[in-house]
Amino acid sequence: MSTHKTCPYCAEEILEAAIKCRHCGSLVEAAALKNLAGPWCRPIENRMIAGVCAGMAEHVGVSITIVRLAFLLGVLFSGGMALLIYVALWITMPAERPIAD
C-alpha cells in the first residue's frame, strides 16, 4: 500500500515518494529544488561539442538526448538563434574542474 502526502502548492494528494506534483507540476522535494538552485557547469564527461547540453540536462534532471534534440530542432527552426544561445552558454557556463587524485 502506498502512502500519500499533500502538495504544498496546490494541496492535492500525491505519492509520498513524489518529487514533482502531478497536478500542478511543482517540485516538492528539497533536493530537487536545491539542484535547480545550484551553479551550472559543463561536465567533463558526456560532451559532444562543448558540454552545454550535458550541463543543462544534468542541472535540470532530464535526459541529455532530449536537450540535444531540443537544441537541434531549435537550430533548424529558429533561423540559427538557438546556435547563438548555445555559443553564449558555452562562453558563460564554467567548465567542470577535474577532481585531483
C-alpha positions as CSV (number, residue, x, y, z in Angstrom):
1,M,0.0,0.0,0.0
2,S,1.4,3.4,-1.0
3,T,1.4,6.3,1.4
4,H,0.4,9.8,0.3
5,K,1.3,13.4,1.2
6,T,-0.2,16.8,0.3
7,C,1.4,19.1,-2.3
8,P,2.4,22.3,-0.5
9,Y,1.4,24.4,-3.6
10,C,-1.9,23.0,-4.8
11,A,-3.0,20.9,-1.7
12,E,-3.7,17.9,-3.9
13,E,-2.9,14.4,-2.6
14,I,0.3,12.9,-4.2
15,L,2.5,9.9,-3.5
16,E,4.9,10.1,-0.6
17,A,7.9,9.4,-2.9
18,A,6.9,12.1,-5.4
19,I,9.5,14.7,-6.3
20,K,7.1,16.6,-8.6
21,C,3.4,17.2,-8.1
22,R,1.4,15.5,-10.9
23,H,-1.4,18.1,-10.6
24,C,0.4,21.4,-10.6
25,G,3.8,20.4,-11.8
26,S,5.7,22.0,-8.8
27,L,8.8,20.4,-7.4
28,V,8.0,19.3,-3.9
29,E,11.3,17.8,-2.8
30,A,14.0,20.0,-1.3
31,A,16.8,18.0,-3.0
32,A,15.2,18.7,-6.4
33,L,14.9,22.4,-5.6
34,K,18.5,22.6,-4.4
35,N,19.7,21.0,-7.6
36,L,17.9,23.7,-9.6
37,A,19.4,26.5,-7.5
38,G,23.0,25.3,-7.8
39,P,25.5,26.7,-10.3
40,W,25.6,25.4,-13.8
41,C,28.7,23.9,-15.2
42,R,29.8,22.0,-18.3
43,P,30.8,18.5,-17.2
44,I,33.9,16.8,-18.5
45,E,32.1,13.5,-19.4
46,N,29.2,13.2,-21.9
47,R,30.4,16.1,-24.1
48,M,29.8,16.1,-27.8
49,I,31.0,19.6,-28.6
50,A,31.4,21.8,-25.5
51,G,29.2,20.1,-22.9
52,V,26.5,22.7,-22.8
53,C,23.7,20.2,-23.4
54,A,25.2,17.8,-20.9
55,G,25.4,20.6,-18.3
56,M,21.8,21.7,-18.9
57,A,20.5,18.1,-18.8
58,E,22.3,17.4,-15.5
59,H,21.2,20.6,-13.9
60,V,17.5,20.3,-14.8
61,G,17.5,16.5,-14.4
62,V,16.3,15.4,-17.8
63,S,17.8,13.1,-20.4
64,I,20.7,14.6,-22.3
65,T,19.1,13.3,-25.5
66,I,16.1,15.5,-25.0
67,V,18.2,18.6,-24.5
68,R,20.3,17.8,-27.6
69,L,17.3,17.2,-29.7
70,A,15.7,20.4,-28.5
71,F,18.8,22.4,-29.5
72,L,19.0,20.7,-32.9
73,L,15.3,21.5,-33.6
74,G,15.9,25.0,-32.3
75,V,18.8,25.5,-34.7
76,L,16.7,24.2,-37.6
77,F,13.5,26.2,-36.8
78,S,14.8,29.4,-35.3
79,G,17.0,30.6,-38.1
80,G,20.1,30.0,-36.1
81,M,19.1,31.8,-32.9
82,A,19.5,28.6,-30.9
83,L,23.0,28.3,-32.2
84,L,23.8,31.8,-30.8
85,I,22.3,30.8,-27.5
86,Y,24.5,27.7,-27.5
87,V,27.6,29.7,-28.1
88,A,26.6,32.2,-25.4
89,L,26.1,29.4,-22.9
90,W,29.4,27.9,-24.0
91,I,31.1,31.2,-23.1
92,T,29.2,31.8,-19.8
93,M,28.9,28.3,-18.3
94,P,32.1,27.4,-16.5
95,A,33.8,24.1,-17.3
96,E,33.8,21.5,-14.5
97,R,37.1,21.1,-12.8
98,P,38.7,17.7,-12.8
99,I,38.9,16.1,-9.4
100,A,42.6,15.8,-8.3
101,D,43.7,12.3,-7.2
